[in-house]
Amino acid sequence: MTANEANWTLDFRFEPNEAVLHLALNHELLIGRSEGPDSTFIGCDLSHLKGEDLGVSRRHALLRDEGDHVSLTDLNSSNGTFINGRRLPSGQAETLKDNDRVQFGNLSAKVNITDSLGQSTIRDAKVKLNLRAAPKIGRGQRVLIVEDDPRTTDLYQLMLKRAGYTVQISRDVVGAIRIINQSPPAVILLDLLLPSLNGLELCRYIRRDTQTPDLPIIIMSALSDSSSVQQAMDAGADIYLSKPPNYKELARVIGAFIQKQEAERRQGIGTRKLGTGPLNTPLPQSVKPPTKNTIIAFVEGEREPVSLVVSPHITLGRGNGTAAQVIDLDPYGAYDKGVSRTHAMINLQEDGTFIVEDLGSSNGTFINGRKLEKNTPIQLKYGDELRLGELRMIIYMLTQLKGTGSLPGTGSLAGTSQLPGTGSLAGTSQLPGTGALPSTGVLPGTGALPGANHVPGTGKLPGTGALPGTGTLPSNGVKPETGPLPTSNSNNSSRRGQG
């Protein structure tokens, strides 16, 4: 066995002749001496160091790899085994540390211990992992890498494939959410500094709103300060490693988490699904102002985020509002949660910022718990909690995505007015090839709500596709540009009394 194959390497520097004995330890190693020049000794033979003259027994002591440390046990030797001058009780394993002074009979040495995994990059972990007992080779389990830097993902992919894992890559949080909901991976390797949404939000989403809240999350980030580490652990990360990575250690970390997860599932053990209580307002440290006109909203209790194009404004409410761009929140329980028909409006400013104002709702509009005055615009910021009555959502501004700028899993361009390959304008009066109004500026195919009673994530209106309360579209396929839409409910007030 070579030192590269061992979990530990130990250098014994014996006194007084300064002879150095280099040992590779993977499981256990016997220390003693041979019976004579023609005999064979399996282990560490101290005969050449005058072991017999210095009181070394034939089977003197045992070195053992204990996973996270090395132990030394005296095997009932005649003259004893010592660590830093203290004689070890026979048969009792004692921890051996780097720079300890050991003595076998009267033969003494200073020991240097090196962890073969190299310098650790682990900054924090919720569970203690025995990395040396972790599988060195995977069995094709799938690892989802959420990282926007192509060079980094190439290195991760090369390392993990060599280690026997299947690799899937997402460049941002929204794409990762779709992958997790469609087919959860065995483990997630997550960066924090991602385009549009911080990696912390993916941690919170997995723990709060998925069917696999116990999915192992490994943070690999260039941020190594204590505040960033603590925020990630609080958000739901299982372990935090800093960049640049120690690839040997990283492979063992992934193997250890997969091994632990598989063992718990065999035993029927797992983390219960966390409740979807009030959303936590995230605390991004440095967020660039939005450069596009798209908002991503995480509605409390919903698995899919909602993408909204604000061009130049949208109204949040229920049913068929009179405004041209009304986001119908009825599918999210808006009626029961006190959302008015025309509750609030979001406007895009010339400088690229967004403002929100309450439109005289019965139950109020709130930003981070603060109630807005009627028709008084307030700026929306990245990570704000927006509450309409009792309907909560976390708001994010979609910044320029790296690469092509397309939202993962959709064919629509983030923050542009043109649908790729069609020439049709999103948020105008025409859908590609039909002439029909899309009703809102919502990006198609993202799970957003177009206008009236759209079924999230389907792209279809319930039933026949007719507009609620109208029956069918006009024969020419174009929604009239003038006059209010008929309402789907003769009662023009919300459940809580607003008209």
N, C-alpha and C positions, 0 to 999 in steps of 0.2 A: 504493500500500500504506500502510495506517495503522499507527501504532505498536502498536495492539492486535493486529494481524495478524502483526507481526514477532516473531522470536525474541529480538532484542536492540534496545535503543535506545541511541544514543550521542550525547552532548552535547559538542561541541567548543567551548571558550571560548578564542577567539583573542586574542593579545596584539598590540599594546598597547591596541587599542580595545575590548577585552572583548566583541566580537561573538560571539554564540552561534549555532552551527549544530546543528540537531536532526536526527539521521539515524535512520531505521528500517532495520534490517538483517535480512534473512531468508535470503539465500544469499550473494551477494557484491555489492560496490559499488565502482565505479571512482572514484578521486579524481584530479582534474586541473583543466584549464581549457579553455574554448572558444577557438576560433581568432579569433573576433571577435563583435561585437554581434549580427550576423545569423545566426550559426551555432548549431547545436543540439548540446548536450553531454548524453549519456546517462550520468548518474552524479552525483557531487558536484562541482559547478562552483565553483571558488575564484576565478573572475575578478573578482567583485564585491569581493573582499578584496585587490585589487591583486596577484593571484597571479602575473601575468606579471612585474611589477616585482620581486617577491620571489623569483623563480627557481623557480616551480612549472611543471613540464612539463605538456604537454597530456595525456599518460597517465603520471601520476606514481606512483601507488601503488594497491594493491587491498586493500580490507577484505573478509574472508571469515568466514562463520559456520562454525566447525569442530565444532559440536555442543555441546561443553562449554566452549568458549572462543571468543574472536574473534582472528583473526590479521591481521597487516598485512604486505604484501609490497611491496618497492620494484620498480618496473617499469623498471629501468635509466634512472632519471631523471638529468637533467644535474647537478643540485645535491644529490641524495641525499635519503633519508628517514631520520629519526632517532627513536629511542625513548629517552627519558631521557639524551639527549646522545650515544648510541651510534649510529653510522651502520650501517644494515642492509645486509648483502650483497645485491646485486641478485638478484631471482628467488627468494630464500629467505624463506619465511613465518616470521614471529616472533609470539609471543603478545603481544597487547595487553591490558593490565590496567586495571582501574578506577584513576583518579587518575594514570595515566601522563602524561608530558609528551611530545608528539609534535612533529615539525618536518618540514614539506614545503618543501625548499629553505631559505629564510630566514623562512618563515611558521610560527610556532610556536603551539601551543595545549595546553591541559590537557583531558584527555578523561575524562568520567564515563560508565561503562558500567552499564546496568541490564538484568538478566535479566527478560524479559517474563513468565516463569512466576511471578514474585513470590517472596516469601520461602519458602525451602525448609523443609519439615517432616521431611525424611529424617534419621533419627538413625543409621542403620547399614544396610548392604546387603552381601550376599555377592558380588554382581557389579556392575560399573560399567555403568550404563545411559546411553545417549545419548537423553535425553528429547526433545530437539528433533528427532531423526530418527524418533521413535516416531509411529505413526499417530494422527492427531487424531480420526478417526472409525472406530468399530468396524464389523464386518460381522455383527452379531447374535450374536457369541460370548457364551456364558453366564457371568455372574459370580455366584458364591455369596457373599452377604453374611451373615456370622454376627455378629449384633449384637442385643442385647436391648432397646435403647432405640428406641421407635417413631419418635420425631422424627428421630433420626439416620438410621435406615433410610430414612425418607421422603426425606431430603435426598440420600442416596447414590443412591437409586433414580431420583430426578428427574435428577440429574447424569449418571448412567450411561446412562439411556435417551436423553437428549439427545445423548450421545456415541456412540450407535449400538450399545449393548450390550443383551443380554437379562439381566434381573435375577431371581435367586431368593433368597429370604430364609429364614434359620433363626434362631430366637431362642436356641438353646442348642447345646451340643456334640453331644448325643445325636441331635437332629434332623439336624444337619449330617452326622454319620456315615452315617445312612441315605441321605441324598441322594447323598453321595460314592460309596457302594457301589452304588447303583442307577444313577447316571448322573453321572460326574465332570464338574465344570464346567471352564471354561478357566482360571479363576483364582479364588482365594478371598481375600476381604477380611474379615479376622478381628479382632474385639475380644478383649481378654484378660479383662476383668472381666465374666464371664458367670455366670448362675445355675447352681448345682449343680457344674459342672466348669469349671475355668479354661481359657482358650483355649490355653494351652501344651500341654494334654493332646491337643487336636485336632492340633496340630503334630506331636507325637510319634507319635500314632496314624497319621497320613498317611504319615510317613516310614518307619514300622516295619511296618505291617500292611495296607497297601492295594496294589492292583494299579497305582496311579499315584503312586509315591513321589516323582516329580519335579514334582508339581502345584505351581504357583507359589502361595506363601502370602505375602500382604501384611498385615502387622500395622498396625492403626490404633488407637492406644490413648492414653488420657489420661495413662498412666504414661510419663514421659519420663526418669526417672532411669537412670543407667548400669547399675545392677544389673538392672532390669526389661528393659532393652534387651538386655543380654548373655544373660539367661535365655531370652528369646524366640529369639535367634539360635542359641543352643546347642540349643534344642528343635527347630529345623528351619525357622524363618522365613527367607524370602529377603530381605525388606526390612522395616524398621521405620519407620513414620511416626507422628508425634505429633498429637494433637488439640489445637486445632481444625484440621480439614484445609484444605489448600490444594487446592481442587477441580480447578483447572487442572493442577496438578502431579500429583495423584492420577490423573486421567484419562490423563495421559501415562505414568505408571508402569504402569498396567494395560495400556495399549497396547503398551508396550515389552516387558513380560513375555510377553504373548500372541504378539507378533511373534517374540521369541526362541524360544519354545516351538514355534511352528509351523515355524520354520526348522530347528530341531534335529530335529524329527520327519521333515521332508522328507529330511534328510541321514542319517536312521537313527541320530541321536545321542540319548542319553537317560541319565538317572541310573539305575544298576542298582537293583533292589529291595533295600532294606536288610534285613539278617537280623533275625530276631526273637529276639535274645539276651535276657539278663536285663533285666527292665523297670527303668527308672530311677525311683527314688523322687522324686516332684515336691517342690518346695519352696514351697508356697503361703505368702504373707507374712501374710495376714490372712483367716482363714476362720471364718465364723460356725458355731457348733455346729448339728448337724442339728435340724430342727424336724419332720421326718417320719420314718417308720419304714422307709424304703427305702434300700437299698445298691445302688450300681452297681459291678460288678466287671469289670475288663478282664483277661481270662485271657490269659496269654502265648500268642502265636501265633494267636489267634482274632480275626476281623474284627469280630464283633458283640459289644457289651457285654452283660453279663448283669444283669438287674434282680432284686433279691431283696427281698421284703417280710418283715421280721422282726417277727412278731406272735404271741407276744412273743419267740420264739426260733426258730432254725433249726439243723439239724445238717448239717454238710458231710461227705460220705462217698461210698460207692459202693453201687449196687444197692438192694435193698429193706431199708433199715434198720428197726429196730423203732420208731423215733420217728415221730410223726405227720407231722413236717415234715422230711424228709430230702432234701437237694439231692444228686441223683445226679450225680457228676462223671465217670462212666465215659465219656461221649462226648468228654471232653477228655483221654483217655489216662490216667485216674487210676490204673488197675491197674498200668500200666507205670511210673508215676511214684511208686509206693509210698504211695498214699492208702489208708488203712484204711477199713473199712466204716462205722464211726462214728468219724470222725477228730477233728473239732472242733465246737464249738457257739458260735454267736453269739447273744447276748442283748441285748434292748433294755431299757435302764434307765429308771426313772421320770423322770429328768432329761433324757431324749432322747439320751443317749450310748449307744454300743454297746460291749460287752465280748466278748472271745473267750477260750475256754479249750480246752486240749488234753484229749481224752477218753481218754488212755492209748494213743495211736497208736504204731505200731512205729517210724515214721521221723520223727516229730516235727512240731510246728507252730512256725512261725517268724514273727516280725514284724520286718521290716527286718533280717533276718539273726540276730536274737536268738531262741534256742530257749526255748519256754515250758515251765514246769514243769507236770506233770499236774494237772488240776483247779484250776489257779491262774488266776483271771480277770485279763486284762490289757485295758485300754481300747484300742479301735481308733480311730485318728485319720484324718482326711482325708488321702488320699494314701499311706497305709501300704502296704507290700508284704507281703502275707500269703502264706506258702508252706506248703503241706501236702505233706510229703515233698519231692518235686521239682516239684510243680505250683505255679506262681507266678501271682499275680493282684495287681492294684493295686485298692485299695478306696477308694470315694468315698461320702460320705453325701449323699443327695439332699435339698437344702434346698428351702424353699418356692419353687416356680417362680412367676415373675411372670405376671400375667394370670389364666388360668383354673386353672392348676395341673396341667393335663394333660400327660402325656409326649407329645412330638411323635411322630406316626406311630402312636400307639396310642389306644385309647379308654378306657384305664384312668386313674384319678386317682392321681397320685403321692402316696403317704403317706396315702391314705384307705382305708376298708374297704368302700367301695361301688363296684361297677362301674356306670358311667353308663348310664341307660336301662333297667336291669334290676331294681334293688332287691336284687340278690344280693350276698352278702358275699364279697370276696376273702379267702382264707385261712381260711374256715370250712368246714363240711362240705357245702356245697352249691354246685354250679355253676348258673348261670342256666338255668332251663327243663329241667334234667335230674335234679337231686337227687344228682348224682354228686360225689364229693370231688375238688377240684382237686389234692390231695396235698400241696401246699405253699402258702406265701403268696406265690408268685412272681407278678408282674404278667403277665397274659396278653398275648401279642402282642409281647413285647419281646425275644424270643430267650432268655429264661430257661429253666431246666430244672425242670419240675415233677416232683418225686418220682422215679419210676423210669423210666429209659431214655427220657425225653422227647427227641424230636429237636429240637435248637435251631432256633428261628425258624420252626417249622412249626405248632406248636400241636397236633400229633398224636403218638400213640404209634406206634412202628413196627409194621408189619403190620396186624393187625386192630384194634388199639386196646386189646387185653386187657392187664391188668396182668401184668408178667413173673412167671412162676412160679405164676400163679393161673388162667390160662385166660380167664375172663370175669368181669365184675362180677356180683354177686348180682342175682337177677331183679328186685328192687325198685329197682335203680339206685343204691342207697345202700351205700357202703363200710361194713363193720361197724366200730363204734366201739371194740370191745374185742378184745384178743388181738393177738399180733404177726402181721405179714404173713408168708406163706411166702417164703423166700428164693429168689432165682433161681439160686443156686449152692450146692450141698451143702457146699462148703468154706467155713467161716465165717471164714477168716483171709485177710488180704491176701496179695498175692504175696510180701511181705516179712515175713510171719509174724505178723500180728496178727489176733486174733479179735474 
